[in-house]
Amino acid sequence: MADSKEFGIKSDGSRSEMEAVLDVKLEVTAVLGVAYMPISQILKLGRGAVVELERAVGEDIELHANNQLIAKGEVIVVDDRLGVTVNEVIKSPSG
């Protein structure tokens, strides 16, 4: 069983420095693939247009937090909604 220090609570009941950042919001992006095309071609796209991505079916997608790669995973469907399972957490070059 985890002790209170793991959850950011000090013995005197105050919040630890780590717990203070747990409420910070990050922009998380799931990158399904990338496509490069001239603006003239983008302007011709209409409803239902298909854009081929530089990623194969079944290949891991990338998860970015504030534009930094943090993990790789795969797309899943849960109750008619898309989700992502994390298969690998990417350690930062500095850590």
C-alpha positions as a Markdown table, in Angstrom:
| # | Residue | x | y | z |
|---|---|---|---|---|
| 1 | Met | 0.0 | 0.0 | 0.0 |
| 2 | Ala | 1.3 | 3.5 | -0.8 |
| 3 | Asp | 2.2 | 5.9 | 1.9 |
| 4 | Ser | 1.1 | 9.5 | 2.0 |
| 5 | Lys | 4.5 | 10.8 | 0.7 |
| 6 | Glu | 3.8 | 9.1 | -2.6 |
| 7 | Phe | 0.7 | 11.2 | -3.0 |
| 8 | Gly | 2.4 | 14.5 | -2.3 |
| 9 | Ile | 1.3 | 14.9 | 1.3 |
| 10 | Lys | 3.9 | 15.8 | 3.9 |
| 11 | Ser | 3.7 | 14.5 | 7.5 |
| 12 | Asp | 2.4 | 17.9 | 8.6 |
| 13 | Gly | -0.5 | 17.7 | 6.1 |
| 14 | Ser | 0.8 | 20.4 | 3.7 |
| 15 | Arg | 1.1 | 19.9 | 0.0 |
| 16 | Ser | 4.5 | 18.9 | -1.5 |
| 17 | Glu | 6.1 | 20.6 | -4.4 |
| 18 | Met | 5.2 | 17.7 | -6.7 |
| 19 | Glu | 1.5 | 17.8 | -5.8 |
| 20 | Ala | 1.5 | 21.6 | -6.6 |
| 21 | Val | 2.1 | 20.9 | -10.3 |
| 22 | Leu | -0.4 | 18.0 | -10.6 |
| 23 | Asp | -3.2 | 20.5 | -11.5 |
| 24 | Val | -1.2 | 22.2 | -14.3 |
| 25 | Lys | -2.9 | 21.7 | -17.6 |
| 26 | Leu | -0.9 | 20.6 | -20.7 |
| 27 | Glu | -2.0 | 20.4 | -24.3 |
| 28 | Val | -1.8 | 16.8 | -25.3 |
| 29 | Thr | -1.8 | 15.9 | -29.0 |
| 30 | Ala | -2.1 | 12.4 | -30.6 |
| 31 | Val | -0.3 | 12.5 | -33.9 |
| 32 | Leu | -1.9 | 10.0 | -36.2 |
| 33 | Gly | 0.4 | 10.9 | -39.1 |
| 34 | Val | 1.8 | 13.8 | -41.1 |
| 35 | Ala | 1.2 | 14.9 | -44.7 |
| 36 | Tyr | 3.1 | 17.6 | -46.7 |
| 37 | Met | 1.3 | 19.3 | -49.5 |
| 38 | Pro | 1.3 | 22.7 | -51.2 |
| 39 | Ile | -1.2 | 25.3 | -50.1 |
| 40 | Ser | -2.9 | 25.2 | -53.5 |
| 41 | Gln | -3.7 | 21.5 | -52.9 |
| 42 | Ile | -5.0 | 22.1 | -49.4 |
| 43 | Leu | -7.3 | 24.8 | -50.7 |
| 44 | Lys | -8.8 | 22.3 | -53.2 |
| 45 | Leu | -9.7 | 19.8 | -50.4 |
| 46 | Gly | -13.4 | 19.5 | -49.8 |
| 47 | Arg | -15.7 | 17.5 | -47.5 |
| 48 | Gly | -14.9 | 13.8 | -47.6 |
| 49 | Ala | -11.4 | 14.4 | -49.1 |
| 50 | Val | -8.9 | 11.8 | -48.1 |
| 51 | Val | -5.3 | 12.9 | -47.2 |
| 52 | Glu | -2.7 | 10.1 | -47.2 |
| 53 | Leu | -0.5 | 10.2 | -44.1 |
| 54 | Glu | 3.1 | 9.1 | -43.7 |
| 55 | Arg | 2.3 | 6.3 | -41.3 |
| 56 | Ala | 1.3 | 2.7 | -41.9 |
| 57 | Val | -1.8 | 1.1 | -40.4 |
| 58 | Gly | -0.9 | -0.6 | -37.1 |
| 59 | Glu | 2.1 | 1.6 | -36.6 |
| 60 | Asp | 2.3 | 3.4 | -33.2 |
| 61 | Ile | 1.1 | 7.0 | -33.1 |
| 62 | Glu | 3.0 | 9.7 | -31.2 |
| 63 | Leu | 1.7 | 11.5 | -28.1 |
| 64 | His | 3.0 | 15.0 | -27.5 |
| 65 | Ala | 2.6 | 17.3 | -24.5 |
| 66 | Asn | 3.2 | 20.9 | -25.3 |
| 67 | Asn | 4.7 | 19.9 | -28.7 |
| 68 | Gln | 7.3 | 17.5 | -27.0 |
| 69 | Leu | 7.2 | 13.8 | -27.7 |
| 70 | Ile | 6.3 | 12.0 | -24.5 |
| 71 | Ala | 4.9 | 8.6 | -25.5 |
| 72 | Lys | 4.0 | 6.2 | -28.3 |
| 73 | Gly | 0.7 | 4.3 | -28.4 |
| 74 | Glu | -2.2 | 3.0 | -30.5 |
| 75 | Val | -5.7 | 4.2 | -31.3 |
| 76 | Ile | -8.6 | 2.3 | -29.7 |
| 77 | Val | -12.3 | 2.7 | -29.8 |
| 78 | Val | -14.3 | 2.9 | -26.6 |
| 79 | Asp | -18.1 | 3.3 | -26.7 |
| 80 | Asp | -18.0 | 4.9 | -30.2 |
| 81 | Arg | -15.2 | 7.3 | -29.1 |
| 82 | Leu | -11.6 | 7.3 | -30.0 |
| 83 | Gly | -8.9 | 6.8 | -27.3 |
| 84 | Val | -5.2 | 6.1 | -27.1 |
| 85 | Thr | -3.4 | 3.3 | -25.2 |
| 86 | Val | 0.2 | 4.2 | -24.2 |
| 87 | Asn | 2.7 | 1.5 | -25.2 |
| 88 | Glu | 5.9 | 3.3 | -24.5 |
| 89 | Val | 6.8 | 6.3 | -22.5 |
| 90 | Ile | 9.7 | 8.4 | -24.0 |
| 91 | Lys | 12.2 | 9.7 | -21.6 |
| 92 | Ser | 13.4 | 13.3 | -22.3 |
| 93 | Pro | 17.0 | 13.7 | -23.6 |
| 94 | Ser | 17.8 | 15.8 | -20.4 |
| 95 | Gly | 16.4 | 13.1 | -18.0 |
